[in-house]
Amino acid sequence: MSQNSKADNLPRKALVTGGATGIGWAICQRFAASGIVCVIADINEKAAQERAQTLGPGHVAIGVDLSDLAQAAGLVARAAQVVGGLDIVVNNAGITDTSGRRVGEIPIADFERLVAVNLSSVDAICKASQEVLQAGGVVVNLASGAAYRPLALRGAYSATKAAILTLTKNYNTSAAKLGQRVCAVAPGYVRTELVESLIANGRLDAEAAAATVPLGRLGDPDDIARAVAFLASSEGGPLAGECLSVDGGTIISGGRPLASDARQSEKPGDGPIVIIGGGPSARAISQTLAPHHAVKQIETHVELADGPTPSAIIDMTPLSYRDVPGALSHLHALAQEIENLEPGQPFSLLLVTAERDAPTAAAVGMLSQVMALEWAPRGHRVNTVVWSGENLDGLGRLAGWISSEQAGYVTGQVITAKAQQPN
């Protein structure tokens, strides 16, 4: 995947807040590995400088305190001046309250600092980005699984992250008029310094937390970095304005431990990507993926029994269904066929349905989440893309990424997507 969208082939340049540690550092490393020049912004300027030196020549560090909104508002222009322009801004920096205090017990200064860093600074940086970035610019905000459920004794953390979801959509609407886009990633439990501190303080039981993750493990910072890199690339265009949850399925499990089969390997086999469907949309997806993957197109799910166990299945059939019972009957038959495949070889199943038929899309999405929970112990990942509009441009590349190991911590997601409008 190319991260470079510029006609003159100059390297893209990215600002990453909180880039000296944890997820931010993983993002910087992945960006740098793909040729993107990084501006590492962090409250710990010395640590940021050491990280920039580790990445190599051209990468720079900036010290910034994002609780100071004047500093936050000026950060994008400051970073652009240092490296001669910006193409990507990643709002990664964030803090939480680990003291175990109830909301009313938190001093006002601590409460307001959390809100400033997690929300107000992101708002200021998103606004400034639209003034500094050119057409093709991308802002990726870091939300959290906490945006979807309240976390007691964590102060305003859940509230600020919930606000990030709406802020992302709102800024994407105005960014689209400039040929830019804004999107978000919501990590689940990730073994960062922040999570390690919760574990050390007795606020988080790592083993118990992993038991609530359908895929059976806490996330790694690079799980999130891979998603951010995809969203920041041109191939991430269909997810403009959306938030992609990268949490091993935690949201759909409801944070409850799952009674399940003995866990098997998470590594998929080396079989082909199987595209189910005989129409033009299935052929188009096959043609998009064929130059980079071993692809096999079949007419119906019955043909899954012929040949090796796939590394991924992309079922385009739900895209054409207009009735809920018909779609659910198809998925039941598909699930039966999958149950007969060779055990011990995990794969990704992606269902593609259409937003135009909302009841069918809702039913397909929910059943895919049920299957994601049921099959997670086998290492299978199950996701649904709900595609908006008749133009399928970008669907193939999105489907290919979700089905790949690059999205190995993404499961149980119902992902709304659409063709990106030309700049």
C-alpha positions in Angstrom: 0.0 0.0 0.0 1.4 3.4 -0.9 1.1 6.1 1.6 2.2 8.7 -0.9 -0.5 10.5 -2.8 1.5 13.5 -4.1 2.1 13.7 -7.8 5.7 14.9 -7.3 6.3 11.8 -5.1 7.7 13.9 -2.2 7.3 12.3 1.2 4.2 13.0 3.1 4.5 14.7 6.5 2.6 13.9 9.6 2.1 15.5 13.0 1.5 13.0 15.8 0.5 14.3 19.3 1.6 12.3 22.2 4.0 10.6 19.8 6.8 9.8 22.3 5.2 6.9 24.0 2.6 4.1 23.6 0.2 4.2 20.6 1.6 7.5 19.4 5.2 6.1 19.2 3.9 3.0 17.3 2.1 5.3 14.8 5.3 7.3 14.3 7.3 4.1 13.7 4.8 2.8 11.2 4.6 6.1 9.4 8.4 6.4 9.2 8.8 2.9 7.9 6.5 3.9 5.0 8.5 7.0 4.2 6.4 9.6 6.0 8.2 12.4 7.8 7.1 12.7 11.4 6.7 15.7 13.7 6.5 14.1 17.2 4.7 16.5 19.5 4.7 15.6 23.2 4.7 17.3 26.6 8.0 15.5 27.3 10.1 17.3 24.7 13.3 15.4 25.7 11.6 12.0 25.1 10.2 13.3 21.8 13.7 14.4 20.7 15.1 11.0 21.5 12.3 9.4 19.5 12.9 11.7 16.5 16.6 10.8 16.5 15.7 7.1 16.6 13.5 7.5 13.5 16.4 9.2 11.7 17.2 12.3 9.7 14.3 14.6 8.8 12.0 13.6 11.7 11.6 16.3 14.3 10.2 16.9 17.8 8.1 19.6 19.4 7.4 20.1 23.0 3.7 21.1 23.7 1.3 21.1 26.6 -2.1 20.5 25.2 -3.9 21.6 28.3 -2.8 25.1 27.2 -5.3 25.8 24.4 -3.2 28.5 22.9 -0.4 26.0 22.4 -2.9 23.5 21.0 -4.4 26.0 18.5 -1.0 27.0 17.2 0.5 23.5 17.0 -0.4 22.6 13.5 1.0 25.8 11.9 4.1 25.4 14.1 4.7 21.8 12.9 4.0 22.8 9.3 6.6 25.5 9.5 9.2 23.2 10.9 9.0 20.6 8.2 7.6 22.6 5.3 3.9 21.6 5.2 1.7 18.8 6.6 -0.4 16.1 5.0 -1.6 14.2 8.1 -2.5 15.1 11.6 -3.0 12.5 14.3 -4.7 13.6 17.5 -3.4 10.8 19.7 -2.5 12.5 23.0 -4.8 11.8 25.9 -4.9 11.4 29.7 -7.2 9.7 32.2 -7.8 9.8 35.9 -6.3 6.8 37.7 -6.9 7.9 41.2 -10.1 5.9 41.8 -12.1 9.0 42.7 -15.7 9.6 41.8 -16.5 12.5 39.5 -17.5 14.8 42.4 -14.3 14.0 44.3 -12.0 15.2 41.5 -10.5 18.7 42.0 -11.7 21.1 39.4 -8.2 21.7 38.1 -7.6 18.0 37.4 -11.1 17.6 35.8 -10.6 20.6 33.5 -7.1 19.5 32.5 -8.5 16.1 31.4 -11.2 17.8 29.3 -8.7 20.2 27.8 -6.2 17.6 26.7 -8.7 15.0 25.5 -11.3 17.2 23.9 -10.7 20.9 23.7 -7.2 20.5 22.2 -8.5 18.1 19.7 -11.2 20.6 18.7 -8.6 23.3 18.3 -6.3 21.1 16.3 -9.0 19.9 14.0 -10.0 23.5 13.3 -6.4 24.6 12.7 -5.8 21.6 10.4 -8.5 22.8 8.0 -6.6 26.1 7.7 -3.2 24.6 7.2 -3.6 21.3 5.3 -4.1 21.3 1.6 -6.5 19.2 -0.4 -5.9 15.5 0.3 -5.0 16.2 3.9 -6.2 13.8 6.6 -6.9 14.1 10.3 -7.2 11.0 12.4 -8.6 11.3 15.9 -8.0 8.7 18.6 -11.3 8.0 20.4 -11.7 4.9 22.6 -13.9 2.0 23.4 -14.9 4.1 26.4 -16.8 6.4 24.0 -19.4 3.7 23.7 -19.7 2.8 27.4 -19.3 4.6 30.7 -16.1 3.8 32.8 -16.7 4.5 36.4 -13.9 6.1 38.4 -12.1 7.4 35.3 -13.4 11.0 35.5 -14.6 12.6 32.3 -12.6 10.2 30.1 -15.7 8.4 28.6 -17.4 11.7 28.1 -14.6 13.3 26.2 -14.1 10.3 24.0 -17.8 10.1 23.2 -17.6 13.8 22.2 -14.7 12.9 19.8 -17.0 10.7 17.7 -19.4 13.6 17.0 -16.6 16.1 16.6 -15.0 13.8 14.0 -18.2 13.7 11.9 -18.8 17.4 12.2 -15.3 18.4 11.1 -15.4 15.9 8.3 -18.4 17.6 6.9 -16.5 20.9 6.6 -13.3 19.2 5.6 -14.9 17.5 2.7 -15.6 20.9 1.1 -11.8 21.5 1.2 -10.9 18.1 -0.3 -9.8 16.9 3.1 -11.2 14.3 5.5 -11.4 13.5 9.2 -11.8 10.1 10.7 -11.2 8.3 14.0 -10.0 5.1 15.6 -11.3 3.7 18.8 -8.8 1.4 20.6 -9.9 -1.1 23.2 -7.6 -2.3 25.9 -4.0 -1.7 24.7 -0.8 -2.5 26.6 0.3 1.1 26.7 2.0 3.0 29.6 -1.4 4.3 30.6 -2.9 0.8 30.8 0.2 -0.5 32.6 -0.3 2.2 35.2 -3.9 1.1 35.7 -2.7 -2.5 36.2 0.0 -1.3 38.6 -2.5 0.7 40.6 -4.8 -2.3 40.9 -7.4 -0.5 38.8 -7.2 -3.1 36.0 -6.8 -6.9 36.1 -5.0 -7.6 32.8 -5.9 -11.3 32.8 -9.6 -10.5 33.5 -9.6 -7.8 30.9 -8.2 -10.2 28.3 -10.9 -12.6 29.1 -13.5 -10.1 28.0 -11.8 -9.7 24.6 -13.3 -12.1 22.1 -10.0 -12.6 20.4 -8.5 -13.4 23.8 -5.7 -10.8 24.2 -5.2 -7.2 25.0 -4.2 -5.1 22.0 -0.7 -4.1 21.0 0.1 -0.5 20.1 0.9 -1.6 16.6 -2.6 -3.0 16.2 -3.8 0.6 16.4 -0.9 2.1 14.4 -1.8 -0.2 11.5 -5.4 1.1 11.5 -4.2 4.7 11.7 -1.8 4.2 8.8 -4.6 2.7 6.7 -7.0 5.6 7.5 -4.3 8.1 6.7 -3.7 6.5 3.3 -5.7 7.2 0.2 -7.2 3.7 0.6 -8.9 4.8 3.8 -11.0 7.4 2.0 -14.3 5.3 2.2 -14.2 5.7 6.0 -14.2 9.5 6.0 -16.2 10.8 9.0 -16.3 7.3 10.5 -14.7 5.7 13.6 -13.1 2.3 13.3 -13.1 0.3 16.5 -9.9 -1.8 16.9 -10.6 -3.7 20.1 -10.6 -7.4 19.4 -14.4 -7.4 19.6 -14.6 -6.0 23.2 -17.6 -3.7 22.4 -19.8 -6.5 21.2 -18.9 -8.7 24.1 -20.2 -6.0 26.5 -17.1 -6.4 28.6 -18.2 -9.8 29.8 -16.0 -12.9 29.9 -17.1 -15.4 27.3 -17.6 -19.1 27.8 -16.0 -20.5 24.7 -14.0 -23.3 23.0 -10.3 -23.8 23.6 -8.5 -21.0 21.8 -6.7 -21.8 18.6 -4.0 -20.0 16.6 -4.8 -16.4 15.5 -2.6 -16.8 12.4 -4.6 -17.4 9.3 -3.7 -20.1 6.8 -2.2 -19.4 3.4 -5.2 -20.2 1.3 -6.8 -17.7 -1.2 -9.2 -14.9 -0.6 -12.5 -16.3 -1.7 -15.0 -13.9 -3.1 -18.6 -15.1 -3.0 -20.9 -13.7 -5.7 -21.3 -13.9 -9.4 -22.4 -10.3 -10.2 -20.4 -7.3 -11.5 -19.6 -6.1 -7.9 -18.0 -9.4 -7.0 -16.0 -9.4 -10.2 -14.9 -5.9 -9.5 -13.6 -6.8 -6.1 -11.8 -9.8 -7.5 -10.1 -7.7 -10.1 -9.0 -5.1 -7.5 -7.5 -7.7 -5.2 -6.1 -10.1 -7.8 -2.8 -8.2 -8.5 -1.8 -8.5 -4.8 -3.4 -11.6 -3.5 -4.4 -15.2 -4.5 -8.1 -14.7 -5.3 -10.8 -17.3 -6.0 -14.2 -16.2 -7.1 -17.2 -18.6 -6.5 -20.8 -18.2 -7.3 -22.3 -19.6 -4.1 -21.2 -20.6 -0.6 -21.6 -24.3 -1.5 -18.4 -24.1 -3.5 -16.4 -23.3 -0.3 -16.0 -27.0 0.2 -13.9 -27.2 -3.0 -10.3 -26.4 -2.5 -8.1 -25.3 0.4 -9.4 -23.4 3.5 -9.4 -19.7 2.6 -7.4 -17.1 4.4 -10.4 -14.8 4.0 -13.9 -14.9 2.7 -15.6 -11.8 1.3 -19.3 -12.4 0.7 -20.8 -9.9 -1.7 -24.2 -11.7 -1.8 -25.9 -9.6 0.9 -25.3 -6.5 -1.2 -28.1 -7.5 -3.5 -30.6 -8.7 -0.9 -33.7 -6.6 -0.4 -35.5 -8.8 2.2 -34.3 -9.6 5.7 -35.5 -13.3 5.8 -33.7 -14.0 2.5 -30.5 -12.4 3.7 -30.6 -14.2 7.1 -31.3 -17.6 5.4 -28.3 -17.0 3.2 -26.0 -16.3 6.1 -27.3 -19.3 8.0 -26.4 -21.5 5.1 -23.0 -19.8 4.8 -22.4 -20.4 8.5 -23.2 -24.0 8.1 -20.7 -24.4 5.3 -18.1 -22.6 7.3 -18.6 -25.0 10.2 -17.6 -27.8 7.9 -14.3 -26.2 6.9 -11.1 -27.6 8.4 -10.7 -26.5 12.0 -7.6 -24.9 13.3 -7.1 -22.5 10.4 -8.4 -19.1 11.3 -9.7 -16.7 8.6 -11.5 -13.5 8.1 -15.1 -13.3 7.0 -16.4 -10.0 5.6 -20.0 -9.4 4.6 -20.9 -6.6 2.3 -24.4 -5.1 2.4 -26.1 -2.0 1.2 -27.2 1.0 3.3 -30.1 1.6 0.9 -31.9 -1.4 2.6 -31.6 -0.4 6.2 -33.5 -3.4 7.8 -31.4 -5.9 5.8 -28.2 -4.1 6.7 -29.1 -4.0 10.3 -30.0 -7.7 10.4 -26.8 -8.7 8.5 -24.7 -6.6 10.8 -26.1 -8.0 14.0 -25.9 -11.6 12.8 -22.2 -11.0 11.8 -21.6 -9.8 15.3 -23.1 -12.9 16.8 -20.9 -15.0 14.5 -17.9 -12.9 15.5 -18.5 -13.7 19.2 -19.1 -17.4 18.5 -16.0 -17.9 16.2 -13.5 -15.7 17.9 -12.1 -18.6 20.0 -11.2 -20.3 16.7 -9.4 -17.1 15.6 -12.0 -16.2 13.0 -12.7 -12.6 12.5 -16.2 -11.5 11.2 -17.0 -7.9 10.1 -19.7 -6.2 7.9 -19.3 -3.3 5.6 -22.5 -1.3 5.0 -21.8 0.4 1.7 -23.5 3.7 0.9 -24.4 4.5 -2.8 -24.1 2.7 -6.1 -20.5 3.8 -6.8 -18.3 1.0 -5.4 -15.0 2.8 -5.9 -12.7 2.1 -3.0 -14.7 -0.9 -1.7 -12.2 -3.5 -3.0 -9.2 -1.9 -1.3 -11.2 -1.4 2.0 -12.4 -5.1 1.9 -8.9 -6.3 1.2 -7.5 -4.4 4.2 -10.2 -5.5 6.6 -9.6 -9.1 5.4 -5.8 -8.9 5.9 -3.6 -9.5 8.9 -3.1 -5.7 9.0 -6.6 -5.6 10.6 -6.0 -8.5 12.8 -7.5 -6.9 15.9 -10.7 -5.8 14.1 -13.7 -8.0 14.6 -17.4 -7.7 15.2 -17.5 -4.3 13.5 -20.4 -3.0 11.4 -18.5 -0.4 9.3 -20.3 2.3 7.3 -18.4 3.3 4.2 -18.9 5.1 0.9 -17.0 6.1 -2.2 -14.8 9.0 -1.5 -15.7 12.1 -3.5 -13.0 13.4 -5.8 -11.1 16.5 -4.6 
